[in-house]
Amino acid sequence: MSVAVFLLIYRFKKVNLWNKVTKWIVTRISILSLDIYLCCYIADRLVYPYFLSHYFDNQSNFGWFFFIIIPCVLLLSIIIAEVKQLIFKIVRL
């Protein structure tokens, strides 16, 4: 799957869709990938109980919220990883 992603990025670069914003996003995600992976558990523990207590009536209802929960967990993991990087930069660890 990673080979396909890199080939897709390479193709974007060939057709001039590669700009500074896209390059910055891909760079930040690659730098933070380990932190995002490690912070995913924290985000899971925050997001899933909220959705289960407020929106879960039956199993089919939870399936619809799956497409909302996963991006929320990913975004929250990215935010936590960015905050961790910022704190480490300030403290100089």
PDB file of N, CA, C and O in Angstrom:
ATOM      1  N   MET A   1       0.816  -1.181   0.000  1.00  0.00           N
ATOM      2  CA  MET A   1       0.000   0.000   0.000  1.00  0.00           C
ATOM      3  C   MET A   1       0.867   1.255   0.000  1.00  0.00           C
ATOM      4  O   MET A   1       0.529   2.239  -0.658  1.00  0.00           O
ATOM      5  N   SER A   2       1.972   1.229   0.726  1.00  0.00           N
ATOM      6  CA  SER A   2       2.837   2.406   0.767  1.00  0.00           C
ATOM      7  C   SER A   2       3.465   2.681  -0.596  1.00  0.00           C
ATOM      8  O   SER A   2       3.670   3.839  -0.958  1.00  0.00           O
ATOM      9  N   VAL A   3       3.772   1.637  -1.348  1.00  0.00           N
ATOM     10  CA  VAL A   3       4.308   1.833  -2.701  1.00  0.00           C
ATOM     11  C   VAL A   3       3.283   2.554  -3.560  1.00  0.00           C
ATOM     12  O   VAL A   3       3.640   3.449  -4.327  1.00  0.00           O
ATOM     13  N   ALA A   4       2.014   2.178  -3.445  1.00  0.00           N
ATOM     14  CA  ALA A   4       0.959   2.839  -4.215  1.00  0.00           C
ATOM     15  C   ALA A   4       0.832   4.308  -3.838  1.00  0.00           C
ATOM     16  O   ALA A   4       0.626   5.157  -4.706  1.00  0.00           O
ATOM     17  N   VAL A   5       0.953   4.616  -2.544  1.00  0.00           N
ATOM     18  CA  VAL A   5       0.873   6.010  -2.103  1.00  0.00           C
ATOM     19  C   VAL A   5       2.024   6.820  -2.677  1.00  0.00           C
ATOM     20  O   VAL A   5       1.814   7.926  -3.175  1.00  0.00           O
ATOM     21  N   PHE A   6       3.226   6.288  -2.614  1.00  0.00           N
ATOM     22  CA  PHE A   6       4.371   7.021  -3.146  1.00  0.00           C
ATOM     23  C   PHE A   6       4.300   7.177  -4.659  1.00  0.00           C
ATOM     24  O   PHE A   6       4.710   8.209  -5.190  1.00  0.00           O
ATOM     25  N   LEU A   7       3.790   6.179  -5.357  1.00  0.00           N
ATOM     26  CA  LEU A   7       3.605   6.314  -6.801  1.00  0.00           C
ATOM     27  C   LEU A   7       2.552   7.372  -7.122  1.00  0.00           C
ATOM     28  O   LEU A   7       2.688   8.119  -8.090  1.00  0.00           O
ATOM     29  N   LEU A   8       1.510   7.429  -6.309  1.00  0.00           N
ATOM     30  CA  LEU A   8       0.491   8.453  -6.496  1.00  0.00           C
ATOM     31  C   LEU A   8       1.068   9.848  -6.256  1.00  0.00           C
ATOM     32  O   LEU A   8       0.787  10.777  -7.015  1.00  0.00           O
ATOM     33  N   ILE A   9       1.864   9.993  -5.215  1.00  0.00           N
ATOM     34  CA  ILE A   9       2.507  11.284  -4.938  1.00  0.00           C
ATOM     35  C   ILE A   9       3.451  11.656  -6.079  1.00  0.00           C
ATOM     36  O   ILE A   9       3.490  12.812  -6.500  1.00  0.00           O
ATOM     37  N   TYR A  10       4.203  10.694  -6.575  1.00  0.00           N
ATOM     38  CA  TYR A  10       5.109  10.945  -7.691  1.00  0.00           C
ATOM     39  C   TYR A  10       4.334  11.383  -8.923  1.00  0.00           C
ATOM     40  O   TYR A  10       4.774  12.268  -9.657  1.00  0.00           O
ATOM     41  N   ARG A  11       3.185  10.767  -9.149  1.00  0.00           N
ATOM     42  CA  ARG A  11       2.354  11.135 -10.309  1.00  0.00           C
ATOM     43  C   ARG A  11       1.829  12.557 -10.155  1.00  0.00           C
ATOM     44  O   ARG A  11       1.793  13.310 -11.129  1.00  0.00           O
ATOM     45  N   PHE A  12       1.419  12.937  -8.936  1.00  0.00           N
ATOM     46  CA  PHE A  12       0.977  14.308  -8.698  1.00  0.00           C
ATOM     47  C   PHE A  12       2.090  15.291  -9.010  1.00  0.00           C
ATOM     48  O   PHE A  12       1.846  16.364  -9.562  1.00  0.00           O
ATOM     49  N   LYS A  13       3.295  14.926  -8.659  1.00  0.00           N
ATOM     50  CA  LYS A  13       4.429  15.809  -8.888  1.00  0.00           C
ATOM     51  C   LYS A  13       4.666  15.989 -10.387  1.00  0.00           C
ATOM     52  O   LYS A  13       5.048  17.073 -10.826  1.00  0.00           O
ATOM     53  N   LYS A  14       4.445  14.951 -11.164  1.00  0.00           N
ATOM     54  CA  LYS A  14       4.657  15.036 -12.600  1.00  0.00           C
ATOM     55  C   LYS A  14       3.638  15.932 -13.292  1.00  0.00           C
ATOM     56  O   LYS A  14       3.966  16.570 -14.293  1.00  0.00           O
ATOM     57  N   VAL A  15       2.413  15.996 -12.784  1.00  0.00           N
ATOM     58  CA  VAL A  15       1.376  16.784 -13.444  1.00  0.00           C
ATOM     59  C   VAL A  15       1.185  18.147 -12.778  1.00  0.00           C
ATOM     60  O   VAL A  15       0.142  18.779 -12.949  1.00  0.00           O
ATOM     61  N   ASN A  16       2.161  18.589 -12.038  1.00  0.00           N
ATOM     62  CA  ASN A  16       2.199  19.910 -11.414  1.00  0.00           C
ATOM     63  C   ASN A  16       1.080  20.155 -10.409  1.00  0.00           C
ATOM     64  O   ASN A  16       0.656  21.296 -10.232  1.00  0.00           O
ATOM     65  N   LEU A  17       0.601  19.119  -9.755  1.00  0.00           N
ATOM     66  CA  LEU A  17      -0.349  19.303  -8.669  1.00  0.00           C
ATOM     67  C   LEU A  17       0.366  19.373  -7.320  1.00  0.00           C
ATOM     68  O   LEU A  17      -0.256  19.583  -6.278  1.00  0.00           O
ATOM     69  N   TRP A  18       1.652  19.196  -7.365  1.00  0.00           N
ATOM     70  CA  TRP A  18       2.473  19.203  -6.158  1.00  0.00           C
ATOM     71  C   TRP A  18       2.784  20.649  -5.809  1.00  0.00           C
ATOM     72  O   TRP A  18       3.484  21.326  -6.563  1.00  0.00           O
ATOM     73  N   ASN A  19       2.281  21.134  -4.690  1.00  0.00           N
ATOM     74  CA  ASN A  19       2.578  22.494  -4.274  1.00  0.00           C
ATOM     75  C   ASN A  19       3.143  22.491  -2.864  1.00  0.00           C
ATOM     76  O   ASN A  19       3.318  21.433  -2.260  1.00  0.00           O
ATOM     77  N   LYS A  20       3.424  23.658  -2.349  1.00  0.00           N
ATOM     78  CA  LYS A  20       4.062  23.748  -1.039  1.00  0.00           C
ATOM     79  C   LYS A  20       3.174  23.238   0.082  1.00  0.00           C
ATOM     80  O   LYS A  20       3.667  22.639   1.038  1.00  0.00           O
ATOM     81  N   VAL A  21       1.873  23.466  -0.021  1.00  0.00           N
ATOM     82  CA  VAL A  21       0.961  23.015   1.029  1.00  0.00           C
ATOM     83  C   VAL A  21       0.919  21.493   1.087  1.00  0.00           C
ATOM     84  O   VAL A  21       1.011  20.908   2.167  1.00  0.00           O
ATOM     85  N   THR A  22       0.783  20.856  -0.061  1.00  0.00           N
ATOM     86  CA  THR A  22       0.751  19.396  -0.106  1.00  0.00           C
ATOM     87  C   THR A  22       2.070  18.820   0.395  1.00  0.00           C
ATOM     88  O   THR A  22       2.086  17.842   1.143  1.00  0.00           O
ATOM     89  N   LYS A  23       3.160  19.426  -0.018  1.00  0.00           N
ATOM     90  CA  LYS A  23       4.480  18.957   0.421  1.00  0.00           C
ATOM     91  C   LYS A  23       4.622  19.103   1.934  1.00  0.00           C
ATOM     92  O   LYS A  23       5.173  18.220   2.593  1.00  0.00           O
ATOM     93  N   TRP A  24       4.129  20.212   2.490  1.00  0.00           N
ATOM     94  CA  TRP A  24       4.218  20.440   3.924  1.00  0.00           C
ATOM     95  C   TRP A  24       3.369  19.410   4.678  1.00  0.00           C
ATOM     96  O   TRP A  24       3.811  18.868   5.691  1.00  0.00           O
ATOM     97  N   ILE A  25       2.159  19.139   4.190  1.00  0.00           N
ATOM     98  CA  ILE A  25       1.273  18.173   4.848  1.00  0.00           C
ATOM     99  C   ILE A  25       1.901  16.787   4.856  1.00  0.00           C
ATOM    100  O   ILE A  25       1.926  16.124   5.893  1.00  0.00           O
ATOM    101  N   VAL A  26       2.406  16.345   3.716  1.00  0.00           N
ATOM    102  CA  VAL A  26       3.025  15.014   3.633  1.00  0.00           C
ATOM    103  C   VAL A  26       4.264  14.946   4.520  1.00  0.00           C
ATOM    104  O   VAL A  26       4.502  13.928   5.169  1.00  0.00           O
ATOM    105  N   THR A  27       5.049  16.008   4.554  1.00  0.00           N
ATOM    106  CA  THR A  27       6.247  16.046   5.393  1.00  0.00           C
ATOM    107  C   THR A  27       5.885  15.971   6.869  1.00  0.00           C
ATOM    108  O   THR A  27       6.498  15.213   7.620  1.00  0.00           O
ATOM    109  N   ARG A  28       4.889  16.753   7.291  1.00  0.00           N
ATOM    110  CA  ARG A  28       4.489  16.745   8.704  1.00  0.00           C
ATOM    111  C   ARG A  28       3.947  15.377   9.117  1.00  0.00           C
ATOM    112  O   ARG A  28       4.275  14.877  10.192  1.00  0.00           O
ATOM    113  N   ILE A  29       3.121  14.776   8.267  1.00  0.00           N
ATOM    114  CA  ILE A  29       2.563  13.468   8.593  1.00  0.00           C
ATOM    115  C   ILE A  29       3.669  12.416   8.668  1.00  0.00           C
ATOM    116  O   ILE A  29       3.623  11.531   9.523  1.00  0.00           O
ATOM    117  N   SER A  30       4.657  12.506   7.783  1.00  0.00           N
ATOM    118  CA  SER A  30       5.745  11.528   7.838  1.00  0.00           C
ATOM    119  C   SER A  30       6.613  11.731   9.074  1.00  0.00           C
ATOM    120  O   SER A  30       7.095  10.760   9.657  1.00  0.00           O
ATOM    121  N   ILE A  31       6.816  12.976   9.479  1.00  0.00           N
ATOM    122  CA  ILE A  31       7.601  13.243  10.689  1.00  0.00           C
ATOM    123  C   ILE A  31       6.842  12.771  11.930  1.00  0.00           C
ATOM    124  O   ILE A  31       7.437  12.233  12.864  1.00  0.00           O
ATOM    125  N   LEU A  32       5.524  12.978  11.930  1.00  0.00           N
ATOM    126  CA  LEU A  32       4.721  12.660  13.103  1.00  0.00           C
ATOM    127  C   LEU A  32       4.123  11.252  13.086  1.00  0.00           C
ATOM    128  O   LEU A  32       3.360  10.908  13.988  1.00  0.00           O
ATOM    129  N   SER A  33       4.445  10.442  12.099  1.00  0.00           N
ATOM    130  CA  SER A  33       3.752   9.160  11.945  1.00  0.00           C
ATOM    131  C   SER A  33       3.880   8.256  13.174  1.00  0.00           C
ATOM    132  O   SER A  33       2.893   7.641  13.577  1.00  0.00           O
ATOM    133  N   LEU A  34       5.045   8.162  13.768  1.00  0.00           N
ATOM    134  CA  LEU A  34       5.194   7.333  14.966  1.00  0.00           C
ATOM    135  C   LEU A  34       4.393   7.919  16.116  1.00  0.00           C
ATOM    136  O   LEU A  34       3.712   7.184  16.832  1.00  0.00           O
ATOM    137  N   ASP A  35       4.462   9.229  16.305  1.00  0.00           N
ATOM    138  CA  ASP A  35       3.704   9.870  17.375  1.00  0.00           C
ATOM    139  C   ASP A  35       2.201   9.728  17.154  1.00  0.00           C
ATOM    140  O   ASP A  35       1.451   9.528  18.110  1.00  0.00           O
ATOM    141  N   ILE A  36       1.758   9.828  15.912  1.00  0.00           N
ATOM    142  CA  ILE A  36       0.339   9.648  15.606  1.00  0.00           C
ATOM    143  C   ILE A  36      -0.088   8.225  15.974  1.00  0.00           C
ATOM    144  O   ILE A  36      -1.145   8.018  16.569  1.00  0.00           O
ATOM    145  N   TYR A  37       0.736   7.267  15.616  1.00  0.00           N
ATOM    146  CA  TYR A  37       0.440   5.868  15.938  1.00  0.00           C
ATOM    147  C   TYR A  37       0.351   5.668  17.448  1.00  0.00           C
ATOM    148  O   TYR A  37      -0.553   4.987  17.931  1.00  0.00           O
ATOM    149  N   LEU A  38       1.281   6.256  18.192  1.00  0.00           N
ATOM    150  CA  LEU A  38       1.301   6.077  19.634  1.00  0.00           C
ATOM    151  C   LEU A  38       0.174   6.841  20.325  1.00  0.00           C
ATOM    152  O   LEU A  38      -0.327   6.394  21.357  1.00  0.00           O
ATOM    153  N   CYS A  39      -0.229   7.978  19.776  1.00  0.00           N
ATOM    154  CA  CYS A  39      -1.301   8.775  20.364  1.00  0.00           C
ATOM    155  C   CYS A  39      -2.684   8.289  19.971  1.00  0.00           C
ATOM    156  O   CYS A  39      -3.685   8.753  20.516  1.00  0.00           O
ATOM    157  N   CYS A  40      -2.745   7.383  19.052  1.00  0.00           N
ATOM    158  CA  CYS A  40      -4.031   6.859  18.584  1.00  0.00           C
ATOM    159  C   CYS A  40      -4.811   6.199  19.723  1.00  0.00           C
ATOM    160  O   CYS A  40      -6.038   6.291  19.767  1.00  0.00           O
ATOM    161  N   TYR A  41      -4.125   5.550  20.622  1.00  0.00           N
ATOM    162  CA  TYR A  41      -4.805   4.908  21.757  1.00  0.00           C
ATOM    163  C   TYR A  41      -5.485   5.963  22.635  1.00  0.00           C
ATOM    164  O   TYR A  41      -6.613   5.762  23.086  1.00  0.00           O
ATOM    165  N   ILE A  42      -4.804   7.081  22.877  1.00  0.00           N
ATOM    166  CA  ILE A  42      -5.385   8.162  23.680  1.00  0.00           C
ATOM    167  C   ILE A  42      -6.630   8.700  22.990  1.00  0.00           C
ATOM    168  O   ILE A  42      -7.658   8.908  23.633  1.00  0.00           O
ATOM    169  N   ALA A  43      -6.540   8.922  21.702  1.00  0.00           N
ATOM    170  CA  ALA A  43      -7.678   9.445  20.952  1.00  0.00           C
ATOM    171  C   ALA A  43      -8.833   8.439  20.946  1.00  0.00           C
ATOM    172  O   ALA A  43      -9.995   8.828  21.065  1.00  0.00           O
ATOM    173  N   ASP A  44      -8.517   7.159  20.810  1.00  0.00           N
ATOM    174  CA  ASP A  44      -9.559   6.124  20.877  1.00  0.00           C
ATOM    175  C   ASP A  44     -10.294   6.179  22.206  1.00  0.00           C
ATOM    176  O   ASP A  44     -11.522   6.100  22.251  1.00  0.00           O
ATOM    177  N   ARG A  45      -9.535   6.314  23.289  1.00  0.00           N
ATOM    178  CA  ARG A  45     -10.130   6.337  24.627  1.00  0.00           C
ATOM    179  C   ARG A  45     -10.966   7.591  24.862  1.00  0.00           C
ATOM    180  O   ARG A  45     -11.812   7.596  25.757  1.00  0.00           O
ATOM    181  N   LEU A  46     -10.757   8.642  24.093  1.00  0.00           N
ATOM    182  CA  LEU A  46     -11.557   9.858  24.230  1.00  0.00           C
ATOM    183  C   LEU A  46     -12.782   9.859  23.316  1.00  0.00           C
ATOM    184  O   LEU A  46     -13.859  10.285  23.731  1.00  0.00           O
ATOM    185  N   VAL A  47     -12.632   9.396  22.097  1.00  0.00           N
ATOM    186  CA  VAL A  47     -13.684   9.518  21.097  1.00  0.00           C
ATOM    187  C   VAL A  47     -14.726   8.408  21.205  1.00  0.00           C
ATOM    188  O   VAL A  47     -15.923   8.694  21.218  1.00  0.00           O
ATOM    189  N   TYR A  48     -14.301   7.159  21.282  1.00  0.00           N
ATOM    190  CA  TYR A  48     -15.246   6.039  21.268  1.00  0.00           C
ATOM    191  C   TYR A  48     -16.247   6.079  22.423  1.00  0.00           C
ATOM    192  O   TYR A  48     -17.439   5.888  22.181  1.00  0.00           O
ATOM    193  N   PRO A  49     -15.823   6.317  23.662  1.00  0.00           N
ATOM    194  CA  PRO A  49     -16.832   6.378  24.738  1.00  0.00           C
ATOM    195  C   PRO A  49     -17.855   7.499  24.533  1.00  0.00           C
ATOM    196  O   PRO A  49     -19.027   7.340  24.874  1.00  0.00           O
ATOM    197  N   TYR A  50     -17.415   8.623  23.980  1.00  0.00           N
ATOM    198  CA  TYR A  50     -18.362   9.715  23.725  1.00  0.00           C
ATOM    199  C   TYR A  50     -19.428   9.282  22.726  1.00  0.00           C
ATOM    200  O   TYR A  50     -20.620   9.467  22.973  1.00  0.00           O
ATOM    201  N   PHE A  51     -19.012   8.709  21.604  1.00  0.00           N
ATOM    202  CA  PHE A  51     -19.974   8.287  20.590  1.00  0.00           C
ATOM    203  C   PHE A  51     -20.839   7.127  21.088  1.00  0.00           C
ATOM    204  O   PHE A  51     -22.027   7.058  20.771  1.00  0.00           O
ATOM    205  N   LEU A  52     -20.254   6.226  21.860  1.00  0.00           N
ATOM    206  CA  LEU A  52     -21.046   5.106  22.385  1.00  0.00           C
ATOM    207  C   LEU A  52     -22.124   5.587  23.352  1.00  0.00           C
ATOM    208  O   LEU A  52     -23.238   5.063  23.345  1.00  0.00           O
ATOM    209  N   SER A  53     -21.807   6.573  24.179  1.00  0.00           N
ATOM    210  CA  SER A  53     -22.790   7.039  25.155  1.00  0.00           C
ATOM    211  C   SER A  53     -23.850   7.958  24.540  1.00  0.00           C
ATOM    212  O   SER A  53     -24.973   8.017  25.041  1.00  0.00           O
ATOM    213  N   HIS A  54     -23.513   8.669  23.471  1.00  0.00           N
ATOM    214  CA  HIS A  54     -24.459   9.636  22.909  1.00  0.00           C
ATOM    215  C   HIS A  54     -25.219   9.145  21.675  1.00  0.00           C
ATOM    216  O   HIS A  54     -26.367   9.540  21.473  1.00  0.00           O
ATOM    217  N   TYR A  55     -24.619   8.307  20.859  1.00  0.00           N
ATOM    218  CA  TYR A  55     -25.208   7.973  19.564  1.00  0.00           C
ATOM    219  C   TYR A  55     -25.439   6.487  19.315  1.00  0.00           C
ATOM    220  O   TYR A  55     -26.003   6.117  18.285  1.00  0.00           O
ATOM    221  N   PHE A  56     -25.022   5.648  20.220  1.00  0.00           N
ATOM    222  CA  PHE A  56     -25.106   4.205  19.971  1.00  0.00           C
ATOM    223  C   PHE A  56     -26.439   3.667  20.473  1.00  0.00           C
ATOM    224  O   PHE A  56     -26.679   3.601  21.678  1.00  0.00           O
ATOM    225  N   ASP A  57     -27.304   3.283  19.535  1.00  0.00           N
ATOM    226  CA  ASP A  57     -28.562   2.633  19.902  1.00  0.00           C
ATOM    227  C   ASP A  57     -28.524   1.151  19.542  1.00  0.00           C
ATOM    228  O   ASP A  57     -28.969   0.302  20.315  1.00  0.00           O
ATOM    229  N   ASN A  58     -27.992   0.854  18.370  1.00  0.00           N
ATOM    230  CA  ASN A  58     -27.836  -0.532  17.939  1.00  0.00           C
ATOM    231  C   ASN A  58     -26.607  -0.639  17.048  1.00  0.00           C
ATOM    232  O   ASN A  58     -25.977   0.368  16.723  1.00  0.00           O
ATOM    233  N   GLN A  59     -26.276  -1.841  16.662  1.00  0.00           N
ATOM    234  CA  GLN A  59     -25.046  -2.076  15.899  1.00  0.00           C
ATOM    235  C   GLN A  59     -25.060  -1.384  14.541  1.00  0.00           C
ATOM    236  O   GLN A  59     -24.026  -0.881  14.101  1.00  0.00           O
ATOM    237  N   SER A  60     -26.201  -1.349  13.873  1.00  0.00           N
ATOM    238  CA  SER A  60     -26.259  -0.712  12.554  1.00  0.00           C
ATOM    239  C   SER A  60     -26.091   0.794  12.669  1.00  0.00           C
ATOM    240  O   SER A  60     -25.545   1.425  11.764  1.00  0.00           O
ATOM    241  N   ASN A  61     -26.544   1.367  13.752  1.00  0.00           N
ATOM    242  CA  ASN A  61     -26.367   2.805  13.978  1.00  0.00           C
ATOM    243  C   ASN A  61     -24.895   3.146  14.160  1.00  0.00           C
ATOM    244  O   ASN A  61     -24.432   4.189  13.698  1.00  0.00           O
ATOM    245  N   PHE A  62     -24.166   2.273  14.830  1.00  0.00           N
ATOM    246  CA  PHE A  62     -22.730   2.497  15.040  1.00  0.00           C
ATOM    247  C   PHE A  62     -21.970   2.437  13.716  1.00  0.00           C
ATOM    248  O   PHE A  62     -20.968   3.132  13.549  1.00  0.00           O
ATOM    249  N   GLY A  63     -22.432   1.623  12.782  1.00  0.00           N
ATOM    250  CA  GLY A  63     -21.789   1.519  11.474  1.00  0.00           C
ATOM    251  C   GLY A  63     -21.801   2.829  10.714  1.00  0.00           C
ATOM    252  O   GLY A  63     -20.834   3.153  10.025  1.00  0.00           O
ATOM    253  N   TRP A  64     -22.870   3.583  10.828  1.00  0.00           N
ATOM    254  CA  TRP A  64     -22.925   4.880  10.146  1.00  0.00           C
ATOM    255  C   TRP A  64     -21.949   5.880  10.752  1.00  0.00           C
ATOM    256  O   TRP A  64     -21.362   6.691  10.036  1.00  0.00           O
ATOM    257  N   PHE A  65     -21.775   5.824  12.074  1.00  0.00           N
ATOM    258  CA  PHE A  65     -20.865   6.761  12.722  1.00  0.00           C
ATOM    259  C   PHE A  65     -19.402   6.362  12.584  1.00  0.00           C
ATOM    260  O   PHE A  65     -18.515   7.136  12.945  1.00  0.00           O
ATOM    261  N   PHE A  66     -19.143   5.177  12.072  1.00  0.00           N
ATOM    262  CA  PHE A  66     -17.772   4.729  11.841  1.00  0.00           C
ATOM    263  C   PHE A  66     -17.029   5.708  10.935  1.00  0.00           C
ATOM    264  O   PHE A  66     -15.847   5.976  11.150  1.00  0.00           O
ATOM    265  N   PHE A  67     -17.717   6.242   9.923  1.00  0.00           N
ATOM    266  CA  PHE A  67     -17.082   7.162   8.981  1.00  0.00           C
ATOM    267  C   PHE A  67     -16.882   8.551   9.566  1.00  0.00           C
ATOM    268  O   PHE A  67     -16.211   9.384   8.956  1.00  0.00           O
ATOM    269  N   ILE A  68     -17.441   8.812  10.712  1.00  0.00           N
ATOM    270  CA  ILE A  68     -17.194  10.061  11.435  1.00  0.00           C
ATOM    271  C   ILE A  68     -16.134   9.841  12.504  1.00  0.00           C
ATOM    272  O   ILE A  68     -15.288  10.705  12.733  1.00  0.00           O
ATOM    273  N   ILE A  69     -16.179   8.687  13.158  1.00  0.00           N
ATOM    274  CA  ILE A  69     -15.276   8.397  14.274  1.00  0.00           C
ATOM    275  C   ILE A  69     -13.829   8.283  13.812  1.00  0.00           C
ATOM    276  O   ILE A  69     -12.940   8.845  14.452  1.00  0.00           O
ATOM    277  N   ILE A  70     -13.572   7.578  12.726  1.00  0.00           N
ATOM    278  CA  ILE A  70     -12.197   7.347  12.270  1.00  0.00           C
ATOM    279  C   ILE A  70     -11.488   8.657  11.918  1.00  0.00           C
ATOM    280  O   ILE A  70     -10.359   8.853  12.369  1.00  0.00           O
ATOM    281  N   PRO A  71     -12.089   9.570  11.132  1.00  0.00           N
ATOM    282  CA  PRO A  71     -11.408  10.848  10.899  1.00  0.00           C
ATOM    283  C   PRO A  71     -11.218  11.665  12.174  1.00  0.00           C
ATOM    284  O   PRO A  71     -10.221  12.373  12.314  1.00  0.00           O
ATOM    285  N   CYS A  72     -12.180  11.571  13.113  1.00  0.00           N
ATOM    286  CA  CYS A  72     -12.013  12.279  14.388  1.00  0.00           C
ATOM    287  C   CYS A  72     -10.821  11.746  15.170  1.00  0.00           C
ATOM    288  O   CYS A  72     -10.038  12.520  15.722  1.00  0.00           O
ATOM    289  N   VAL A  73     -10.684  10.428  15.217  1.00  0.00           N
ATOM    290  CA  VAL A  73      -9.557   9.817  15.921  1.00  0.00           C
ATOM    291  C   VAL A  73      -8.240  10.214  15.251  1.00  0.00           C
ATOM    292  O   VAL A  73      -7.272  10.552  15.931  1.00  0.00           O
ATOM    293  N   LEU A  74      -8.207  10.171  13.927  1.00  0.00           N
ATOM    294  CA  LEU A  74      -6.989  10.545  13.202  1.00  0.00           C
ATOM    295  C   LEU A  74      -6.632  12.008  13.444  1.00  0.00           C
ATOM    296  O   LEU A  74      -5.475  12.325  13.718  1.00  0.00           O
ATOM    297  N   LEU A  75      -7.613  12.897  13.346  1.00  0.00           N
ATOM    298  CA  LEU A  75      -7.355  14.322  13.550  1.00  0.00           C
ATOM    299  C   LEU A  75      -6.906  14.600  14.979  1.00  0.00           C
ATOM    300  O   LEU A  75      -5.972  15.372  15.195  1.00  0.00           O
ATOM    301  N   LEU A  76      -7.560  13.981  15.953  1.00  0.00           N
ATOM    302  CA  LEU A  76      -7.163  14.162  17.343  1.00  0.00           C
ATOM    303  C   LEU A  76      -5.763  13.607  17.594  1.00  0.00           C
ATOM    304  O   LEU A  76      -4.998  14.199  18.356  1.00  0.00           O
ATOM    305  N   SER A  77      -5.417  12.494  16.974  1.00  0.00           N
ATOM    306  CA  SER A  77      -4.068  11.934  17.114  1.00  0.00           C
ATOM    307  C   SER A  77      -3.019  12.871  16.525  1.00  0.00           C
ATOM    308  O   SER A  77      -1.943  13.041  17.098  1.00  0.00           O
ATOM    309  N   ILE A  78      -3.329  13.474  15.387  1.00  0.00           N
ATOM    310  CA  ILE A  78      -2.409  14.435  14.773  1.00  0.00           C
ATOM    311  C   ILE A  78      -2.221  15.650  15.673  1.00  0.00           C
ATOM    312  O   ILE A  78      -1.102  16.135  15.838  1.00  0.00           O
ATOM    313  N   ILE A  79      -3.311  16.144  16.255  1.00  0.00           N
ATOM    314  CA  ILE A  79      -3.225  17.305  17.141  1.00  0.00           C
ATOM    315  C   ILE A  79      -2.392  16.985  18.372  1.00  0.00           C
ATOM    316  O   ILE A  79      -1.539  17.780  18.766  1.00  0.00           O
ATOM    317  N   ILE A  80      -2.631  15.827  18.984  1.00  0.00           N
ATOM    318  CA  ILE A  80      -1.854  15.427  20.163  1.00  0.00           C
ATOM    319  C   ILE A  80      -0.380  15.273  19.809  1.00  0.00           C
ATOM    320  O   ILE A  80       0.483  15.688  20.583  1.00  0.00           O
ATOM    321  N   ALA A  81      -0.079  14.690  18.663  1.00  0.00           N
ATOM    322  CA  ALA A  81       1.311  14.515  18.232  1.00  0.00           C
ATOM    323  C   ALA A  81       1.977  15.870  17.977  1.00  0.00           C
ATOM    324  O   ALA A  81       3.141  16.065  18.326  1.00  0.00           O
ATOM    325  N   GLU A  82       1.244  16.799  17.374  1.00  0.00           N
ATOM    326  CA  GLU A  82       1.800  18.142  17.137  1.00  0.00           C
ATOM    327  C   GLU A  82       2.089  18.853  18.453  1.00  0.00           C
ATOM    328  O   GLU A  82       3.133  19.490  18.600  1.00  0.00           O
ATOM    329  N   VAL A  83       1.169  18.747  19.414  1.00  0.00           N
ATOM    330  CA  VAL A  83       1.375  19.374  20.726  1.00  0.00           C
ATOM    331  C   VAL A  83       2.583  18.762  21.414  1.00  0.00           C
ATOM    332  O   VAL A  83       3.378  19.478  22.024  1.00  0.00           O
ATOM    333  N   LYS A  84       2.729  17.447  21.325  1.00  0.00           N
ATOM    334  CA  LYS A  84       3.892  16.771  21.913  1.00  0.00           C
ATOM    335  C   LYS A  84       5.187  17.269  21.282  1.00  0.00           C
ATOM    336  O   LYS A  84       6.161  17.538  21.986  1.00  0.00           O
ATOM    337  N   GLN A  85       5.200  17.395  19.941  1.00  0.00           N
ATOM    338  CA  GLN A  85       6.394  17.906  19.251  1.00  0.00           C
ATOM    339  C   GLN A  85       6.692  19.342  19.678  1.00  0.00           C
ATOM    340  O   GLN A  85       7.852  19.702  19.874  1.00  0.00           O
ATOM    341  N   LEU A  86       5.658  20.156  19.821  1.00  0.00           N
ATOM    342  CA  LEU A  86       5.846  21.548  20.242  1.00  0.00           C
ATOM    343  C   LEU A  86       6.417  21.624  21.651  1.00  0.00           C
ATOM    344  O   LEU A  86       7.327  22.410  21.917  1.00  0.00           O
ATOM    345  N   ILE A  87       5.884  20.810  22.549  1.00  0.00           N
ATOM    346  CA  ILE A  87       6.396  20.787  23.928  1.00  0.00           C
ATOM    347  C   ILE A  87       7.849  20.334  23.949  1.00  0.00           C
ATOM    348  O   ILE A  87       8.666  20.921  24.658  1.00  0.00           O
ATOM    349  N   PHE A  88       8.185  19.298  23.183  1.00  0.00           N
ATOM    350  CA  PHE A  88       9.562  18.827  23.135  1.00  0.00           C
ATOM    351  C   PHE A  88      10.491  19.874  22.537  1.00  0.00           C
ATOM    352  O   PHE A  88      11.647  19.984  22.947  1.00  0.00           O
ATOM    353  N   LYS A  89      10.001  20.638  21.580  1.00  0.00           N
ATOM    354  CA  LYS A  89      10.820  21.688  20.988  1.00  0.00           C
ATOM    355  C   LYS A  89      11.058  22.819  21.984  1.00  0.00           C
ATOM    356  O   LYS A  89      12.156  23.372  22.046  1.00  0.00           O
ATOM    357  N   ILE A  90      10.029  23.164  22.765  1.00  0.00           N
ATOM    358  CA  ILE A  90      10.175  24.230  23.763  1.00  0.00           C
ATOM    359  C   ILE A  90      11.116  23.800  24.867  1.00  0.00           C
ATOM    360  O   ILE A  90      11.959  24.582  25.306  1.00  0.00           O
ATOM    361  N   VAL A  91      10.982  22.558  25.324  1.00  0.00           N
ATOM    362  CA  VAL A  91      11.818  22.041  26.394  1.00  0.00           C
ATOM    363  C   VAL A  91      13.183  21.615  25.862  1.00  0.00           C
ATOM    364  O   VAL A  91      14.130  21.446  26.630  1.00  0.00           O
ATOM    365  N   ARG A  92      13.279  21.445  24.570  1.00  0.00           N
ATOM    366  CA  ARG A  92      14.505  21.024  23.868  1.00  0.00           C
ATOM    367  C   ARG A  92      14.942  19.623  24.251  1.00  0.00           C
ATOM    368  O   ARG A  92      16.087  19.392  24.640  1.00  0.00           O
ATOM    369  N   LEU A  93      14.014  18.703  24.134  1.00  0.00           N
ATOM    370  CA  LEU A  93      14.333  17.296  24.389  1.00  0.00           C
ATOM    371  C   LEU A  93      14.674  16.610  23.102  1.00  0.00           C
ATOM    372  O   LEU A  93      14.974  15.416  23.100  1.00  0.00           O
TER     373      LEU A  93
END
